C-alpha cells in the first residue's frame, strides 16, 4: 500500500502560528496545477507499482481551489497510479470556504473525507491567531458537510492558545464532541520561530500558557475523548471506531508515499526526498526538466531512529518482534536497555510484545524518543 500527498501552498491569509510553506498570492495557481500534474506523471514509478490506498490534499488551504483544479489533480493520480476503489481521499478545508454547492461538487469527484481546520470555537481566540472564520461558520460548515453526505469528517483543534484557560478548552471540546464528527486532531500550541505569534511572544504582547495548564488540557482531552467514544490511536489523534486517518496511519507505519508540489516530502523506505520550497523555482524546474528536489539516502541508523520515532507516537507503540527482525538483536537490546528506566517509573510498559508509552510517558514523549534513538555508531 502507498499514499499520495498533494501540497496546495495557497492561503487567503496567514495564521499567526503557522510556519508551513504557503503564500497568499494566487497568480501562479494555474501554472502550479499544471506543474503538479507533470510531476505526478514524471514520478509514476516512484511507488514501484504499489497500489495507492490514500490521497491527501494538504496545505496551505486546498479548499480555496476550484473543484476543477482538484479534479484535474485527481485525474492525474488516477491516470498514473493504481488507485484502490475504496481509497481514502482527504481534502483539508477552511470552514468559510465550504458551502452546499462546493461540498456537493467535492462529493461528485469522490472526495470522501474532510479535514477541517477549526482550531477553536471561541471567536476571540480565532481573531487572536488570525483565523478567517468564526465559530458559527465552523459549526455551519460541519452541518452542511454532513447534509452533503460526508460521513468521515475530522476537525483540528489547538489547545494552549494565548490567554486560554482550562475551562475554555473544555468548552471547545464539548462543542466538538456535540457535532457528531468521526475524528479529532488536537495539538498543543507551539511558538515556531519567525512566525507572527513567536514575534508577539518575544515582544511580550502574548504570553504562553504555563506547562501545568497545558498538561491539564491534554489530560482533559484524553479523558473526554474516551467518554465520547473516541479511541486515542496516536498522541494527537482520536477517532471513532473504524475512522482512523488511513493516510496519517501509513506515515506512522512507514509505508511509502509520494509528495507532490512545492515543499512536499516523499519517502520510499530507503530515502527521503523534499521538493524545493518555492513556487516559481518549482514550476520553472519542472517545466525545464531540471531537478526540483533534494534527496537523503537513509542509513540503517536513520531507519532505526525513524522506526522508533513514528512507532512511539502511536498508541500501540514499538513492535518488538519487528524491531528485532528489521534491525537485529543489538539495536533491539539497545532500545530496551534505554527504555528500562521509563518502564520502572511507570511511563512505559511492555504488553503483547509491544513497547508503548503510558499516559504519563506521553507527556514527555519527545524526551523518551530521543533517549531510545541511536546518536552515533
BAMARVEX-748299 format. One record per residue (C-alpha): residue in one letter; residue number from 1; x, y, z; chain. Coordinates in pm, 1 decimal, decimal comma. Example, Ala and Ser with C-alpha at 12.3 -4.5 7.8 and 13.67 -1.06 7.14 Angstrom:
ATOM resn resi       px       py       pz chain
ATOM    a    1   1230,0   -450,0    780,0     A
ATOM    s    2   1367,0   -106,0    714,0     A
END
This chain:
ATOM resn resi       px       py       pz chain
ATOM    x    1      0,0      0,0      0,0     A
ATOM    x    2    112,0    357,2    -65,6     A
ATOM    x    3    -11,4    714,4    -40,6     A
ATOM    x    4     -1,7   1033,5   -245,4     A
ATOM    x    5     16,2   1373,6    -78,6     A
ATOM    x    6    -58,5   1689,1   -281,4     A
ATOM    x    7     60,8   2015,2   -128,4     A
ATOM    x    8   -150,3   2319,9   -214,0     A
ATOM    x    9     59,7   2616,2    -94,6     A
ATOM    x   10   -205,5   2887,8   -103,8     A
ATOM    x   11   -385,7   3067,8    178,9     A
ATOM    x   12   -613,3   3370,8    174,5     A
ATOM    x   13   -449,0   3496,9    493,8     A
ATOM    x   14   -155,4   3384,3    705,6     A
ATOM    x   15   -236,0   3246,2   1051,6     A
ATOM    x   16    -13,8   3385,2   1324,8     A
ATOM    x   17    114,1   3044,2   1443,6     A
ATOM    x   18    180,0   2876,2   1107,1     A
ATOM    x   19    524,6   2802,7    965,7     A
ATOM    x   20    412,4   2569,0    685,8     A
ATOM    x   21    515,9   2663,5    334,4     A
ATOM    x   22    235,6   2868,2    180,9     A
ATOM    x   23    164,4   3209,8     32,1     A
ATOM    x   24   -125,9   3444,2    -33,2     A
ATOM    x   25    -51,2   3525,2   -399,3     A
ATOM    x   26   -269,2   3311,8   -628,9     A
ATOM    x   27   -139,5   3444,7   -961,2     A
ATOM    x   28     60,7   3130,1  -1027,0     A
ATOM    x   29   -225,6   2891,7   -946,2     A
ATOM    x   30   -285,3   2761,0  -1297,6     A
ATOM    x   31     86,6   2724,9  -1364,8     A
ATOM    x   32    133,0   2537,6  -1038,5     A
ATOM    x   33   -153,6   2293,9  -1102,0     A
ATOM    x   34     -6,0   2215,1  -1444,7     A
ATOM    x   35    341,0   2163,2  -1293,8     A
ATOM    x   36    199,1   1931,6  -1028,0     A
ATOM    x   37     25,7   1725,9  -1297,1     A
ATOM    x   38    358,3   1696,9  -1476,6     A
ATOM    x   39    534,9   1590,9  -1157,2     A
ATOM    x   40    274,6   1319,9  -1100,0     A
ATOM    x   41    334,4   1181,7  -1449,1     A
ATOM    x   42    712,3   1200,8  -1418,5     A
ATOM    x   43    715,0   1017,5  -1087,2     A
ATOM    x   44    468,1    743,1  -1170,0     A
ATOM    x   45    735,4    480,2  -1099,8     A
ATOM    x   46    832,5    619,4   -759,8     A
ATOM    x   47    596,8    389,6   -568,1     A
ATOM    x   48    708,7     81,2   -764,3     A
ATOM    x   49    355,9    -11,4   -874,0     A
ATOM    x   50    228,3    -29,6   -514,8     A
ATOM    x   51   -146,4     34,2   -508,8     A
ATOM    x   52   -240,3    378,8   -379,2     A
ATOM    x   53   -479,6    348,2    -86,5     A
ATOM    x   54   -482,9    712,9     27,4     A
ATOM    x   55   -474,4   1052,3   -143,6     A
ATOM    x   56   -440,8   1364,2     69,7     A
ATOM    x   57   -478,2   1729,1    -32,9     A
ATOM    x   58   -292,1   1934,6    227,8     A
ATOM    x   59   -161,4   2285,8    254,7     A
ATOM    x   60   -188,6   2568,4    275,3     A
ATOM    x   61   -559,8   2564,2    211,4     A
ATOM    x   62   -671,9   2320,4    -60,4     A
ATOM    x   63  -1034,8   2431,6    -23,6     A
ATOM    x   64   -958,1   2765,9   -188,3     A
ATOM    x   65   -909,4   2580,6   -517,8     A
ATOM    x   66  -1197,4   2548,6   -761,9     A
ATOM    x   67  -1319,0   2190,7   -779,7     A
ATOM    x   68  -1198,1   2172,4  -1139,7     A
ATOM    x   69   -835,9   2204,3  -1018,1     A
ATOM    x   70   -884,3   1935,3   -756,4     A
ATOM    x   71  -1043,1   1710,2  -1017,0     A
ATOM    x   72   -754,3   1761,0  -1260,4     A
ATOM    x   73   -502,4   1656,3   -994,1     A
ATOM    x   74   -710,8   1352,7   -901,0     A
ATOM    x   75   -735,1   1255,1  -1267,0     A
ATOM    x   76   -356,2   1277,0  -1295,1     A
ATOM    x   77   -310,9   1047,9   -994,5     A
ATOM    x   78   -566,3    800,3  -1127,5     A
ATOM    x   79   -403,4    802,8  -1472,0     A
ATOM    x   80    -54,6    729,5  -1342,1     A
ATOM    x   81   -110,4    504,9  -1040,0     A
ATOM    x   82   -318,7    205,9   -947,7     A
ATOM    x   83   -565,8    364,3   -705,3     A
ATOM    x   84   -778,1    140,9   -484,4     A
ATOM    x   85  -1152,1    162,5   -546,6     A
ATOM    x   86  -1209,3    234,5   -177,9     A
ATOM    x   87   -916,2    474,6   -142,0     A
ATOM    x   88   -942,2    733,3    133,5     A
ATOM    x   89   -934,9   1075,2    -38,9     A
ATOM    x   90   -898,6   1363,4    205,9     A
ATOM    x   91   -924,1   1737,1    148,2     A
ATOM    x   92   -809,8   1985,8    410,4     A
ATOM    x   93  -1056,3   2273,2    428,5     A
ATOM    x   94  -1120,3   2605,2    596,6     A
ATOM    x   95  -1479,1   2631,3    720,8     A
ATOM    x   96  -1552,1   2959,7    541,3     A
ATOM    x   97  -1463,6   2804,9    204,5     A
ATOM    x   98  -1739,1   2547,7    233,6     A
ATOM    x   99  -2095,3   2580,9    114,7     A
ATOM    x  100  -2355,6   2335,7    -11,5     A
ATOM    x  101  -2267,3   2375,7   -378,8     A
ATOM    x  102  -1893,3   2334,3   -325,6     A
ATOM    x  103  -1942,7   2035,2    -94,6     A
ATOM    x  104  -2169,2   1859,7   -343,8     A
ATOM    x  105  -1910,2   1915,4   -616,8     A
ATOM    x  106  -1642,1   1763,8   -394,6     A
ATOM    x  107  -1861,9   1460,2   -340,7     A
ATOM    x  108  -1912,2   1427,3   -715,9     A
ATOM    x  109  -1536,0   1387,1   -773,2     A
ATOM    x  110  -1510,7   1125,9   -493,9     A
ATOM    x  111  -1357,6   1329,1   -212,4     A
ATOM    x  112  -1474,2   1113,2     78,2     A
ATOM    x  113  -1303,7   1267,9    381,7     A
ATOM    x  114  -1280,4   1626,0    503,4     A
ATOM    x  115  -1024,4   1760,9    748,2     A
ATOM    x  116  -1144,0   2099,3    873,4     A
ATOM    x  117   -902,7   2344,8   1033,3     A
ATOM    x  118  -1132,6   2481,9   1301,7     A
ATOM    x  119   -873,6   2530,3   1582,5     A
ATOM    x  120  -1121,7   2692,2   1823,0     A
ATOM    x  121  -1492,0   2761,0   1871,7     A
ATOM    x  122  -1413,6   3087,3   2053,3     A
ATOM    x  123  -1433,4   3394,9   1830,6     A
ATOM    x  124  -1186,8   3596,9   2035,4     A
ATOM    x  125   -931,9   3316,7   2019,1     A
ATOM    x  126   -985,1   3283,1   1644,4     A
ATOM    x  127   -921,0   3654,2   1594,4     A
ATOM    x  128   -608,2   3638,1   1808,6     A
ATOM    x  129   -448,9   3376,1   1582,4     A
ATOM    x  130   -579,3   3533,1   1260,6     A
ATOM    x  131   -818,2   3260,3   1158,4     A
ATOM    x  132  -1059,9   3392,7    897,6     A
ATOM    x  133  -1370,0   3200,3   1003,5     A
ATOM    x  134  -1599,6   3240,9   1301,6     A
ATOM    x  135  -1713,9   2975,4   1545,9     A
ATOM    x  136  -2062,4   2995,1   1393,2     A
ATOM    x  137  -1919,3   2940,5   1042,0     A
ATOM    x  138  -1726,4   2636,1   1164,7     A
ATOM    x  139  -2035,1   2472,5   1311,2     A
ATOM    x  140  -2236,2   2555,2    998,9     A
ATOM    x  141  -1965,4   2407,3    774,5     A
ATOM    x  142  -1972,2   2078,0    962,0     A
ATOM    x  143  -2352,1   2060,1    937,9     A
ATOM    x  144  -2350,4   2143,2    565,8     A
ATOM    x  145  -2084,5   1879,7    501,3     A
ATOM    x  146  -2296,3   1622,4    679,7     A
ATOM    x  147  -2602,0   1727,3    479,7     A
ATOM    x  148  -2397,8   1684,6    160,7     A
ATOM    x  149  -2330,1   1323,0    257,8     A
ATOM    x  150  -1985,0   1341,0    418,1     A
ATOM    x  151  -1970,8   1079,6    690,4     A
ATOM    x  152  -1595,8   1095,1    757,0     A
ATOM    x  153  -1516,1   1438,3    897,9     A
ATOM    x  154  -1212,0   1534,1   1101,9     A
ATOM    x  155  -1153,3   1865,2   1276,2     A
ATOM    x  156   -830,7   2021,2   1401,4     A
ATOM    x  157   -819,9   2193,3   1739,2     A
ATOM    x  158   -538,8   2377,9   1917,4     A
ATOM    x  159   -504,4   2397,3   2294,6     A
ATOM    x  160   -286,5   2637,9   2488,3     A
ATOM    x  161   -383,7   2940,7   2281,4     A
ATOM    x  162   -272,7   3274,1   2434,5     A
ATOM    x  163   -487,6   3350,4   2737,0     A
ATOM    x  164   -676,6   3020,7   2715,9     A
ATOM    x  165   -781,9   2862,7   3044,7     A
ATOM    x  166   -870,5   2500,4   3114,2     A
ATOM    x  167  -1241,3   2582,8   3136,1     A
ATOM    x  168  -1232,7   2743,8   2791,4     A
ATOM    x  169  -1056,9   2439,2   2644,7     A
ATOM    x  170  -1318,1   2209,2   2796,0     A
ATOM    x  171  -1588,4   2421,2   2635,2     A
ATOM    x  172  -1416,4   2376,4   2297,8     A
ATOM    x  173  -1416,1   2000,8   2348,1     A
ATOM    x  174  -1783,2   1996,4   2446,5     A
ATOM    x  175  -1874,4   2176,1   2122,3     A
ATOM    x  176  -1652,5   1948,6   1915,0     A
ATOM    x  177  -1795,7   1625,8   2052,1     A
ATOM    x  178  -2151,5   1754,6   2008,6     A
ATOM    x  179  -2107,6   1777,7   1630,3     A
ATOM    x  180  -2125,5   1402,8   1557,2     A
ATOM    x  181  -1790,7   1403,6   1377,5     A
ATOM    x  182  -1568,2   1099,0   1334,9     A
ATOM    x  183  -1218,0   1226,7   1408,1     A
ATOM    x  184  -1032,8   1495,0   1605,9     A
ATOM    x  185   -669,8   1603,5   1578,4     A
ATOM    x  186   -569,0   1824,0   1872,2     A
ATOM    x  187   -231,6   1990,6   1909,5     A
ATOM    x  188    -68,5   2190,3   2183,6     A
ATOM    x  189     24,4   2534,3   2052,5     A
ATOM    x  190    391,0   2571,6   1965,0     A
ATOM    x  191    565,9   2900,5   1901,7     A
ATOM    x  192    754,1   2839,6   1578,8     A
ATOM    x  193   1045,6   3071,9   1517,6     A
ATOM    x  194    977,4   3374,4   1296,5     A
ATOM    x  195    600,3   3330,5   1293,2     A
ATOM    x  196    392,4   3631,8   1397,0     A
ATOM    x  197    295,3   3455,3   1718,2     A
ATOM    x  198    660,8   3389,9   1802,4     A
ATOM    x  199    737,4   3758,9   1743,8     A
ATOM    x  200    446,0   3859,1   1966,6     A
ATOM    x  201    575,3   3640,5   2247,2     A
ATOM    x  202    924,9   3787,2   2204,1     A
ATOM    x  203    778,7   4137,0   2240,2     A
ATOM    x  204    570,7   4033,4   2539,9     A
ATOM    x  205    235,9   4111,0   2378,1     A
ATOM    x  206    126,0   3749,2   2429,0     A
ATOM    x  207    224,0   3500,5   2696,1     A
ATOM    x  208    249,4   3126,0   2657,1     A
ATOM    x  209     18,2   2909,9   2867,7     A
ATOM    x  210    212,5   2752,0   3154,0     A
ATOM    x  211    318,1   2387,1   3137,4     A
ATOM    x  212     89,7   2279,3   3422,0     A
ATOM    x  213   -217,1   2410,6   3240,6     A
ATOM    x  214   -103,0   2256,3   2909,8     A
ATOM    x  215    -75,4   1917,4   3079,1     A
ATOM    x  216   -419,6   1957,6   3236,2     A
ATOM    x  217   -564,5   2043,9   2894,1     A
ATOM    x  218   -411,5   1736,3   2735,7     A
ATOM    x  219   -533,9   1508,0   3012,8     A
ATOM    x  220   -881,8   1654,1   2978,9     A
ATOM    x  221   -868,0   1591,2   2603,2     A
ATOM    x  222   -780,5   1224,8   2654,3     A
ATOM    x  223  -1047,6   1177,9   2921,5     A
ATOM    x  224  -1328,0   1349,0   2734,8     A
ATOM    x  225  -1241,5   1174,2   2408,9     A
ATOM    x  226  -1278,5    835,2   2578,7     A
ATOM    x  227  -1604,8    941,1   2742,0     A
ATOM    x  228  -1741,6   1034,6   2399,1     A
ATOM    x  229  -1647,0    709,5   2228,5     A
ATOM    x  230  -1322,9    821,8   2064,2     A
ATOM    x  231  -1015,9    599,7   2074,5     A
ATOM    x  232   -675,6    758,7   2102,1     A
ATOM    x  233   -461,4    594,4   1835,9     A
ATOM    x  234   -175,4    846,0   1822,3     A
ATOM    x  235    -50,9   1113,8   2059,6     A
ATOM    x  236   -259,7   1389,7   1898,9     A
ATOM    x  237   -526,7   1190,5   1712,8     A
ATOM    x  238   -860,0   1047,2   1823,3     A
ATOM    x  239  -1128,0    872,4   1622,8     A
ATOM    x  240  -1445,2    674,6   1644,1     A
ATOM    x  241  -1401,5    305,0   1571,9     A
ATOM    x  242  -1316,3    248,8   1206,4     A
ATOM    x  243  -1233,1    612,2   1135,2     A
ATOM    x  244   -861,3    639,6   1195,7     A
ATOM    x  245   -689,0    852,5    933,3     A
ATOM    x  246   -558,8    588,4    694,6     A
ATOM    x  247   -322,8    838,1    532,1     A
ATOM    x  248   -154,8    952,0    852,9     A
ATOM    x  249   -151,7    597,1    988,7     A
ATOM    x  250     50,1    497,6    683,1     A
ATOM    x  251    314,2    755,5    778,3     A
ATOM    x  252    343,0    601,2   1123,7     A
ATOM    x  253    365,8    252,9    973,3     A
ATOM    x  254    640,2    377,8    738,6     A
ATOM    x  255    455,3    287,8    422,9     A
ATOM    x  256    583,9    463,9    107,3     A
ATOM    x  257    431,2    788,4     -8,4     A
ATOM    x  258    483,0   1037,9   -287,0     A
ATOM    x  259    465,5   1408,5   -206,6     A
ATOM    x  260    371,1   1636,0   -497,5     A
ATOM    x  261    407,6   2014,2   -508,9     A
ATOM    x  262    641,3   2275,9   -359,8     A
ATOM    x  263    796,4   2170,6    -25,6     A
ATOM    x  264    625,3   1829,3    -39,0     A
ATOM    x  265    815,7   1533,3    107,3     A
ATOM    x  266    837,6   1176,6    -24,2     A
ATOM    x  267    955,1    850,4    130,8     A
ATOM    x  268   1019,2    511,8    -30,8     A
ATOM    x  269   1169,2    317,6    258,9     A
ATOM    x  270   1529,2    382,3    157,8     A
ATOM    x  271   1539,5    757,8    104,5     A
ATOM    x  272   1363,9   1082,4    184,8     A
ATOM    x  273   1305,8   1349,4    -75,9     A
ATOM    x  274   1178,5   1704,1    -42,4     A
ATOM    x  275   1077,2   1941,5   -317,6     A
ATOM    x  276   1206,4   2297,3   -338,3     A
ATOM    x  277   1005,8   2532,5   -114,2     A
ATOM    x  278    939,3   2793,3   -382,5     A
ATOM    x  279    650,2   2807,6   -626,5     A
ATOM    x  280    847,5   2988,6   -901,1     A
ATOM    x  281   1152,3   2761,8   -871,3     A
ATOM    x  282    936,0   2450,0   -852,0     A
ATOM    x  283    741,5   2541,9  -1166,5     A
ATOM    x  284   1049,7   2659,7  -1353,8     A
ATOM    x  285   1247,4   2343,8  -1278,4     A
ATOM    x  286    956,2   2114,2  -1358,9     A
ATOM    x  287    895,7   2286,0  -1692,1     A
ATOM    x  288   1264,3   2291,8  -1789,7     A
ATOM    x  289   1322,5   1930,5  -1678,1     A
ATOM    x  290   1566,7   2033,1  -1406,0     A
ATOM    x  291   1587,5   1864,1  -1066,4     A
ATOM    x  292   1338,0   2018,6   -824,6     A
ATOM    x  293   1405,9   1810,9   -513,2     A
ATOM    x  294   1681,3   1710,0   -276,8     A
ATOM    x  295   1734,3   1356,1   -154,6     A
ATOM    x  296   1879,3   1186,5    150,9     A
ATOM    x  297   1970,7    816,3    141,7     A
ATOM    x  298   1884,9    662,7    476,4     A
ATOM    x  299   2144,4    469,9    674,3     A
ATOM    x  300   2045,9    177,7    895,7     A
ATOM    x  301   2077,8    412,0   1192,5     A
ATOM    x  302   1842,1    660,8   1026,5     A
ATOM    x  303   1589,9    385,7    959,9     A
ATOM    x  304   1611,0    263,6   1320,3     A
ATOM    x  305   1561,1    616,1   1456,3     A
ATOM    x  306   1266,5    678,0   1222,9     A
ATOM    x  307   1112,6    348,0   1333,5     A
ATOM    x  308   1144,6    445,2   1699,7     A
ATOM    x  309   1001,8    793,1   1645,4     A
ATOM    x  310    693,8    702,2   1443,6     A
ATOM    x  311    615,5    386,6   1640,6     A
ATOM    x  312    620,2    555,9   1978,9     A
ATOM    x  313    376,4    821,1   1859,3     A
ATOM    x  314    112,3    550,9   1812,4     A
ATOM    x  315    -91,1    405,2   2093,4     A
ATOM    x  316     28,1     54,7   2000,1     A
ATOM    x  317    395,2    151,6   2035,2     A
ATOM    x  318    703,1    -33,4   1913,0     A
ATOM    x  319    650,5   -384,2   1779,4     A
ATOM    x  320    945,9   -558,0   1943,6     A
ATOM    x  321    932,6   -853,0   1705,0     A
ATOM    x  322    956,1   -617,0   1407,1     A
ATOM    x  323   1229,3   -418,6   1579,2     A
ATOM    x  324   1440,7   -729,5   1624,1     A
ATOM    x  325   1368,8   -862,6   1276,7     A
ATOM    x  326   1440,9   -534,7   1094,2     A
ATOM    x  327   1732,9   -402,3   1296,3     A
ATOM    x  328   1884,2   -701,6   1471,7     A
ATOM    x  329   1938,1   -811,3   1828,0     A
ATOM    x  330   2195,5   -544,1   1914,1     A
ATOM    x  331   1970,0   -249,0   1835,3     A
ATOM    x  332   1667,9   -417,0   1992,9     A
ATOM    x  333   1864,4   -463,7   2315,9     A
ATOM    x  334   1984,0   -101,6   2298,3     A
ATOM    x  335   1622,6     12,7   2278,8     A
ATOM    x  336   1510,1   -199,7   2573,7     A
ATOM    x  337   1806,4   -104,2   2792,0     A
ATOM    x  338   1735,0    265,3   2739,5     A
ATOM    x  339   1364,4    212,6   2796,8     A
ATOM    x  340   1415,1     32,8   3127,2     A
ATOM    x  341   1419,1    343,9   3348,3     A
ATOM    x  342   1090,6    457,5   3194,5     A
ATOM    x  343    936,0    113,8   3243,1     A
ATOM    x  344   1040,2    116,1   3608,4     A
ATOM    x  345    896,5    464,9   3661,3     A
ATOM    x  346    562,9    368,0   3502,7     A
ATOM    x  347    597,5    585,7   3194,5     A
ATOM    x  348    631,5    289,2   2957,0     A
ATOM    x  349    519,8    -72,0   2956,1     A
ATOM    x  350    559,0   -388,5   2751,5     A
ATOM    x  351    237,9   -563,2   2652,9     A
ATOM    x  352    189,7   -836,0   2391,8     A
ATOM    x  353    540,7   -778,2   2250,5     A
ATOM    x  354    482,8   -404,2   2213,4     A
ATOM    x  355    678,5   -135,7   2398,0     A
ATOM    x  356    446,5    157,3   2446,9     A
ATOM    x  357    407,5    483,7   2632,5     A
ATOM    x  358    171,7    506,3   2927,5     A
ATOM    x  359    -25,3    829,6   2968,3     A
ATOM    x  360    245,4    983,7   3187,4     A
ATOM    x  361    504,5    885,0   2929,6     A
ATOM    x  362    313,5   1060,7   2653,5     A
ATOM    x  363    363,8   1387,9   2841,0     A
ATOM    x  364    742,3   1352,3   2797,0     A
ATOM    x  365    732,9   1157,1   2471,6     A
ATOM    x  366    989,1   1377,0   2295,8     A
ATOM    x  367   1246,7   1308,9   2568,1     A
ATOM    x  368   1180,3    934,8   2567,0     A
ATOM    x  369   1201,8    910,9   2187,9     A
ATOM    x  370   1538,1   1088,8   2189,4     A
ATOM    x  371   1668,4    859,9   2462,7     A
ATOM    x  372   1576,9    549,7   2260,5     A
ATOM    x  373   1739,9    678,9   1943,3     A
ATOM    x  374   2097,7    600,0   1843,2     A
ATOM    x  375   2305,3    917,8   1826,7     A
ATOM    x  376   2629,5    780,5   1682,5     A
ATOM    x  377   2762,2    441,9   1580,4     A
END
